[in-house]
């Protein structure tokens, strides 16, 4: 991955997180939502935005639907904020890595607790 793409990934992630938090007022966006990473394609045509939503499954889907709906607005805002010839098309996807990590930590705590109780 080129340095330019890496810089764009970081810049888009930061700007999108700020835009979603400050500018979007869609009631479908619930729970704790964070932009975990952005992957801009090498040809700068597409950008996949990975979003973590700490909420139940239906609310996660509704939040992603709201972001897809707001995609054209977010793209226009990015064009105003970032000096780039063409802003890539935005594709939002649910990122479950934080959720899975929290589940794994919980399982490890349970195993440690059971081991401590078995040793008593």
Buried (B, 14 or more C-beta within 10 A) or exposed (E): EEEEBEEBBEBBBEBBBEBBEEEBEBEBBBEEBBBBBBBBEEEBEEBBBBBBBBBEEEBBBBBBBBBEEBBEEBBEBBEEBEEEEEBBEBBBEBBBEBBEEEEEEEEEEEEEEEEEEEEE
